[in-house]
């Protein structure tokens, strides 16, 4: 059995984007040793992104070494982007080791775009109960989340309660009303 790592972020109101911190450091060897002082960056989680990307400012700040180039489809069209091999540390020490990330010049108000290459390695859930957002991520994945059985059970109980309420109304004694003179 593998050790699990997870984190949760909560926010008031409905959220339009999922933001966390993401620590990044270059892969130095096959052994993952987390440096004491790694750089933390602002990350947005994007289920529409196939792969994780980092901004050029991150590459320059960390002085990363390019390992190759890759064709990347962006909103502006296809580009040939530099690729780097890094380790990513998400909140609560959720570590994504040895992941290839592409460099993009502008990531619109974030430094890291967490794509499906990371999201699909774990369990990912977003809920909005009572006007409060809750986002949670866990690695490795441990179970499927399926809202249908829970919703079906909720609806079954709701229907039974309605039937009981209607039945009890039918069993009430009828009240007689007198005409006022």
N, C-alpha and C positions, 0 to 999 in steps of 0.2 A: 504494500500500500504506500502511495506517495504522499508526502507532506503537502497540505494545501495552504495557499496564501490567498487572502481576499482583502478587499476594502470596500467601504460604502461612503457615499457622499450624499448629503441631504441639503435641500434648499426650500425656502419659502416660495410658494407659488409654482406655476408651471414654468419649466425651463425650455428655452429655445435651442440650447446647445449644452453639451456635457463637457465640462472643463475639469482637469486635474493637473497636478504637477507631474512632471516626468524627468527623472534624472537620466543623464546620458554620459557614458564614457566609452572610449574606443576599446575594442577587443585587443588585449595585449598577448594573450596566450589561450590555450584550450581550457585552462583553469579559470573559473570565474571568481575573482577576488574583488569585492566591492571596495573601492577606495574610500577613505574616511571623508574626504572632501570632494564630492562629485558635484557637478553643476546641475541645478534644477531649472527646468524650463516650463513654460505655460503650454499645456497640451489640450487639444480638442479631439474628442472621439467622433469618428465619422464612419458610419456603416456604409456609406456610399463610396468610400475609398478602398480600393483593392489592397493597396500596400501603404505602409507607414512612410511618412515623409518628414523631413526636417528642413527648417529655413536655412538659407545661406548664412544668416547671422550666427546660427549654432555651429555650422561647419567652421566658420572663421574663428569664433571664440574658442572652440576646442582644438583647432588646428588638426582636424581629422584628415586621414589619408584615404584618398579615393581608391576603391578596389576594382571598379569597372564602370561602364555606362549602361543605361537601360532606356528603352523607348517607353515613355510614360504618356498616357492620355490625360490631358487636363482640360479644363473648361475652355481654354484658349487654343486647343488643338494638341497634336502629338509633338513631344519634344524628346531630345536625347539628353537624359539627366545623369549626373554623376551619382554613383552608388557607394555607400560607406557601410562597413561592418561595425556595429556597435552593440553594447548592452544597454538595456533600458530598465530603469528602476521606477516602478509605479508606486503610489502610496502604499504604506504598510509593508514595504519591502517585497512587493510582488515583482519578481525579476524576469525579464524577457532577455535571455542570453543569445548572443551571436545572431542578431537579426540584421538583415540588409535593409537599409533605408535609403530613399532617394532624396536628393537635394532639390528643393524648389525655391526660387528666388523670393516669392511672396506667398505667405500662407494666411493672409487676412487676419491679423490680430492674434496670431499664435506662433509658437516656435516649433511645435511638434503636432503633426496630424496623425493620430492613432487610427490605423486602418484595419481592415478585416483580417490581415495576416496576423495581427495580435488578438483582436476580438474573438476570432474563431478558435483560439487556443484555450478558451475558458468559457465559463458561464457568465452571461451578461444580461442584466435585467434593469428595467426602468419602470417605476410605478409612480402614480400621482394620486395618492389617497388624501382626502380632506384638504385639497389645495396645496399639498406639500409634495415636492418631488423627491424621489429616492432612487439613486443609481448604485448598483452593486456589481462587482466583478470578482470572479474567483478562478484560480488556476490550481491544478488542472480541473477540467469539468468533472462534476460528480453526479449530476442527475439532470433529467429533462424537466423543464418548467412548462407545464401545460395548464392553461387557465380554463379549458373547456370542462373537465370533470367537476371542478369547483363551482363554476358558473351553473352547470346543469343541476348540481345538488342544491345550490342556492335557490334556483328557480323552482325546483320541486318543492322545497320547504315553503316558499312564498305562495305557491298554488295551494298547498295543504292549509296554510293559515287562512287564506281567502275563503276556501271552502268551509272551514270551521266557523269563520265569522259569519258567513252567509247562512249557514245551518242554524247557528244560535239565534240569529235575527228571526228566522222562520218559527222558532220554538217559543218566542216571546208571547205572552198572552196579549190578545188584542184589547186595546183600550176602547172603552165606549165614551163617546162624547155626547154631552147633552146640549141641546140647542138653548141659546140664551133667549130670554124673552124680553 
